[in-house]
Amino acid sequence: MNVLVYLLPLALMLGLGGLLAFLWSLKSGQYDDLDGAAVRVLSDDDLPPDPAPKGPAKS
């Protein structure tokens, strides 16, 4: 039973810390753009551009 004297305040502090971290993330705008990451995955910005053809095109 003596262990509850240590574990109960520790659990309350961890819970309060998690709540404060969540509130901070809301205030700093972490959840403002929910669709941006999904769209960024689809973009091909990391691919190098195709080289321009040299000379006249042959047909």
C-alpha positions in Angstrom: 0.0 0.0 0.0 2.9 2.3 0.5 3.7 2.2 -3.2 0.4 4.0 -3.9 1.8 7.1 -2.2 4.3 7.3 -5.0 2.4 5.9 -7.9 -0.8 7.9 -7.6 0.9 11.4 -7.7 3.2 10.1 -10.5 0.2 9.0 -12.6 -1.6 12.3 -12.0 1.5 14.3 -13.0 1.9 12.2 -16.2 -1.7 12.7 -17.1 -1.5 16.4 -16.5 1.7 16.6 -18.5 0.0 14.8 -21.4 -3.0 17.1 -21.2 -0.8 20.2 -21.2 1.2 18.8 -24.2 -2.1 18.2 -26.1 -3.4 21.7 -25.3 -0.1 23.2 -26.4 -0.3 21.4 -29.7 -3.8 22.7 -30.3 -2.7 26.2 -29.5 0.4 26.1 -31.8 -1.7 24.9 -34.8 -0.6 21.3 -35.1 -4.0 20.2 -36.2 -4.9 23.1 -38.6 -4.1 21.4 -41.9 -5.3 17.8 -41.7 -5.4 17.3 -45.5 -2.0 18.8 -46.3 0.1 15.8 -45.4 -2.2 13.5 -47.4 -1.8 15.7 -50.5 1.9 16.2 -50.0 2.4 12.4 -50.2 1.0 12.4 -53.7 3.2 15.2 -55.1 6.2 14.3 -57.2 8.4 17.2 -56.1 11.3 15.0 -55.3 11.7 13.7 -58.9 14.2 15.5 -61.1 12.7 17.3 -64.2 12.9 15.5 -67.5 15.9 16.8 -69.6 14.9 19.1 -72.5 15.3 17.5 -75.9 18.4 18.7 -77.8 18.0 19.7 -81.4 15.0 19.5 -83.6 12.4 16.9 -83.1 12.5 14.0 -85.6 9.3 12.7 -87.1 
